[in-house]
Each structure stands twice: as C-alpha cells, then as structure tokens.
Amino acid sequence: MEWKWKLAQKLEFIWWKRYLQNKDPDTYLDRKKRYWQDLLARMSPLLPLPGNQQILDAGCGPAGIFLVLEGNQVDAIDSLLGKYEQLSHFQPQNVPWTRFRTLPMEDLEETEKYDVIFCMNAINHVRNLPLCYDKLVKALRPDGYLIVSTDAHRNGFLKKLFQLLPGDMLHPVQLDIREYENFLTERKMHILKSFLVKREPIFDYYVTVSQKKAS
C-alpha cells in the first residue's frame, strides 16, 4: 500500500499540472467557487453554516472548499501543498480566513477542535484509510459535522479488479459507498445522508454528510 500511495502522490501533482496548464487562473477559480457554492447549497438542509466556525478542509488541493468559507476560521491541510505553491491557480493570499499546513491526514493531531470537517475528493488518496477516519472523527467536536465526498465503485467485479490491478493509480483506495459509510458508522458517526452528485462509467461520485453525536 505504501508504494501505491507514493506513486499516487507523484501522479496526482503531475495530473494537476497538466490539467491546469492551459486554464486561466481567475476563470478557473471563479468556476470552482460556483461549484463549491452549489454543493454547499445542496447540503444546506443538513448542514447549517452560520459562519464563525472552526472548519477543517482535509486534503484541500489547490482550490478546495476553503475558497467559499469566508467568515469562518479554516485550517486547510494537504500533503502536496508544498508542490501546489508552484501553481498559479493556488492563491492563499486571497483566502486570508484560511491557514494552510503541509500535512497528510494521517498526521492530524487535533482533538475536538472543529465544528465542521470537509474531506472532499481526498479520502481515496490516503495511505492509511482507517487511521484517517480515526483522526478526522477525533478532531471533530461533539455534534460536529463530517462531510466526505469520493468516487465509489458501483460494480463489485470492477472494484475487485481495480483493487488487484493498477487500473486507477491516482486513487490507491478502491471501495463502494457502503464500505465508505461503514468507516463512519464504526466510529459512531450518524449518517444524515449520502447523495449522488455525478454518475460516471465506472464510479459514482457521492457526498456523505454525517454528525458526531455527543456522548
């Protein structure tokens, strides 16, 4: 698993460089802001975001949901942030409400700090999946919300094939939505809703909103 993760990290940054090389930064960032705002609107019946909250954007990437969280105190972590500084599309100076740290999820050490944790398009990139769920849940305050989005297999045969063979080297974790949900329920998280955002030939892209119940 370690070698898969290291290779996936290298390929991830290469992918970002190629994907962004011909995109105007301002146009791209405006489009990303609209995307995140639309997604937050879909979550709004489940997830109150009144502002002035402690929020974590875990696995934030160069243009994560931190872009639209003004009015909150946001920490954004990613193991590749040092690399993203090479990209003109990564503009931390324009999001002063966000503190960035080059940190993999496995090294997160906060305890009951955050009101809301977003882990968007990142959980299937990690090195140690159970540990990452442990860290995210531990960092969440009682009654806080954890939102995880990911590509999930809908075909059991293809899932097993991708787990055995390098069919998708960018994503070392290959699971279906029920398996991702089980990681949450095993840690006493209450799943409010999993909703389908996008259907692709092999994967379904889901967002799962869950809540940590006070003891």
PAGU-765136 format. One line per 4 residues: their letters; for each residue x, y, z of C-alpha. Coordinates in nm, 2 decimals, always signed. Each point is the difference from the previous one (the first is absolute). Layout:
N
a = X:Y:Z; ...
//
This chain:
215
mewk = +0.00:+0.00:+0.00; +0.29:+0.24:+0.08; +0.14:-0.02:-0.35; -0.35:+0.06:-0.15
wkla = -0.04:+0.31:+0.21; +0.34:+0.14:-0.09; -0.06:-0.06:-0.37; -0.35:+0.15:+0.03
qkle = +0.14:+0.31:+0.15; +0.25:+0.05:-0.28; -0.27:-0.06:-0.26; -0.25:+0.23:+0.18
fiww = +0.23:+0.30:-0.04; +0.08:-0.08:-0.36; -0.37:-0.02:-0.07; -0.06:+0.34:+0.16
kryl = +0.28:+0.16:-0.20; -0.14:-0.14:-0.33; -0.36:+0.07:+0.08; +0.07:+0.37:+0.09
qnkd = +0.27:+0.09:-0.24; -0.24:+0.16:-0.26; -0.26:+0.13:+0.24; -0.01:+0.37:+0.09
pdty = +0.03:+0.01:+0.39; -0.27:+0.26:+0.06; -0.25:-0.18:-0.23; +0.08:-0.34:+0.16
ldrk = -0.03:+0.13:+0.35; -0.33:+0.17:-0.07; -0.14:-0.33:-0.14; +0.13:-0.19:+0.31
kryw = -0.17:+0.25:+0.23; -0.33:-0.04:-0.18; +0.04:-0.38:+0.02; +0.07:+0.00:+0.38
qdll = -0.29:+0.25:+0.06; -0.24:-0.22:-0.19; +0.11:-0.31:+0.20; -0.03:+0.19:+0.33
arms = -0.36:+0.10:-0.11; -0.08:-0.37:-0.05; +0.13:-0.08:+0.35; -0.17:+0.30:+0.17
pllp = -0.31:-0.18:+0.12; +0.24:-0.24:+0.19; +0.29:+0.23:+0.08; -0.05:+0.34:+0.16
lpgn = +0.29:+0.24:-0.08; -0.07:+0.32:+0.18; +0.36:+0.12:+0.00; +0.26:+0.05:+0.26
qqil = +0.06:-0.37:+0.03; +0.32:-0.21:+0.03; +0.02:-0.19:-0.32; +0.25:-0.25:-0.14
dagc = +0.05:-0.05:-0.38; +0.19:-0.34:+0.01; +0.17:-0.08:-0.33; -0.08:+0.34:-0.13
gpag = +0.19:+0.00:-0.33; +0.08:+0.33:-0.17; -0.36:+0.12:-0.03; -0.20:-0.17:+0.27
iflv = -0.31:+0.09:+0.18; +0.20:+0.25:+0.21; -0.06:+0.24:-0.29; -0.36:+0.07:+0.11
legn = +0.02:-0.02:+0.38; +0.06:+0.37:+0.07; -0.12:+0.10:+0.35; +0.13:-0.32:+0.15
qvda = +0.34:-0.10:+0.15; +0.13:-0.26:-0.24; +0.29:-0.24:+0.01; +0.09:-0.16:-0.33
idsl = +0.24:-0.30:-0.01; +0.14:-0.20:-0.29; +0.32:-0.20:-0.04; +0.07:+0.17:-0.33
lgky = -0.04:+0.37:+0.10; +0.37:+0.06:-0.05; -0.04:-0.11:-0.36; -0.32:+0.20:-0.06
eqls = +0.20:+0.31:+0.08; +0.15:-0.04:-0.35; -0.35:+0.04:-0.16; -0.13:+0.35:-0.07
hfqp = -0.36:-0.13:+0.07; +0.09:-0.05:+0.37; -0.04:+0.34:+0.15; +0.01:-0.01:+0.38
qnvp = +0.04:+0.38:+0.02; -0.37:+0.03:-0.12; -0.15:-0.21:+0.28; +0.13:+0.17:+0.32
wtrf = -0.25:-0.20:+0.21; +0.19:-0.31:-0.08; +0.32:-0.14:+0.17; +0.18:-0.25:-0.22
rtlp = +0.22:-0.28:+0.12; +0.19:-0.26:-0.20; -0.13:-0.31:+0.19; -0.14:-0.34:-0.09
medl = -0.32:-0.09:+0.17; +0.18:-0.28:+0.18; +0.20:+0.26:+0.19; -0.29:+0.21:+0.12
eete = +0.01:+0.03:+0.38; -0.28:+0.23:+0.09; -0.26:-0.12:+0.26; -0.36:+0.13:-0.01
kydv = +0.10:+0.33:-0.16; -0.22:+0.03:-0.31; -0.37:+0.07:-0.04; +0.01:-0.12:-0.36
ifcm = +0.25:-0.22:-0.19; +0.00:-0.02:-0.38; +0.19:-0.28:-0.17; -0.09:+0.05:-0.36
nain = +0.14:-0.22:-0.28; +0.29:-0.11:+0.23; -0.09:-0.30:+0.21; +0.08:-0.25:-0.28
hvrn = +0.35:+0.16:-0.04; +0.12:-0.08:+0.35; +0.27:-0.24:+0.12; -0.18:-0.14:+0.31
lplc = -0.37:+0.01:-0.04; -0.12:-0.12:+0.35; +0.25:+0.24:+0.17; -0.12:+0.29:-0.20
ydkl = -0.36:-0.06:+0.10; +0.12:-0.03:+0.36; +0.18:+0.33:-0.02; -0.29:+0.19:-0.16
vkal = -0.25:-0.13:+0.25; +0.23:+0.08:+0.29; +0.05:+0.36:-0.13; -0.37:+0.06:-0.01
rpdg = -0.19:+0.16:+0.29; -0.31:-0.18:+0.14; -0.30:+0.08:-0.22; +0.24:+0.11:-0.28
yliv = -0.03:-0.10:-0.36; +0.23:-0.20:-0.22; -0.06:+0.02:-0.38; +0.18:-0.25:-0.22
stda = -0.02:-0.01:-0.38; +0.15:-0.27:-0.22; -0.02:-0.21:-0.31; -0.15:-0.33:+0.10
hrng = -0.03:-0.32:-0.20; -0.34:-0.13:-0.09; +0.11:-0.32:-0.16; +0.14:-0.27:+0.23
flkk = +0.20:-0.18:-0.26; +0.17:+0.32:-0.13; +0.07:+0.11:+0.36; +0.19:-0.33:+0.07
lfql = +0.18:+0.04:-0.34; +0.11:+0.35:+0.08; +0.12:-0.11:+0.35; +0.22:-0.27:-0.15
lpgd = +0.12:+0.18:-0.31; +0.13:+0.36:-0.06; -0.32:+0.11:-0.18; -0.01:+0.34:+0.17
mlhp = +0.34:+0.09:+0.14; -0.10:+0.34:+0.12; -0.23:-0.16:+0.26; +0.16:-0.27:+0.22
vqld = -0.34:-0.05:+0.18; -0.27:-0.18:-0.20; -0.33:-0.06:+0.18; -0.37:+0.03:-0.04
irey = -0.22:+0.25:+0.18; -0.12:-0.25:+0.27; +0.36:-0.07:+0.09; +0.08:+0.37:+0.04
enfl = -0.32:+0.04:+0.21; +0.10:-0.29:+0.22; +0.32:+0.18:+0.10; -0.22:+0.28:+0.13
terk = -0.25:-0.21:+0.19; +0.27:-0.22:+0.15; +0.13:+0.32:+0.16; -0.35:+0.09:+0.14
mhil = -0.07:+0.27:-0.27; -0.36:+0.05:-0.08; -0.05:+0.01:-0.38; -0.26:+0.27:-0.09
ksfl = +0.01:-0.07:-0.37; +0.21:-0.12:-0.29; -0.10:+0.15:-0.33; +0.11:-0.06:-0.35
vkre = +0.16:+0.30:-0.17; +0.13:-0.15:-0.32; -0.02:-0.34:-0.18; +0.30:-0.11:-0.22
pifd = +0.06:-0.32:-0.19; +0.17:-0.18:+0.29; -0.04:+0.22:+0.30; -0.28:+0.18:+0.18
yyvt = +0.10:+0.33:+0.17; -0.16:+0.03:+0.34; -0.01:+0.25:+0.28; -0.07:-0.14:+0.35
vsqk = -0.10:+0.23:+0.28; +0.04:-0.14:+0.35; -0.02:+0.13:+0.35; +0.19:-0.08:+0.32
kas = -0.24:-0.05:+0.28; +0.09:+0.13:+0.34; +0.06:-0.28:+0.26
//
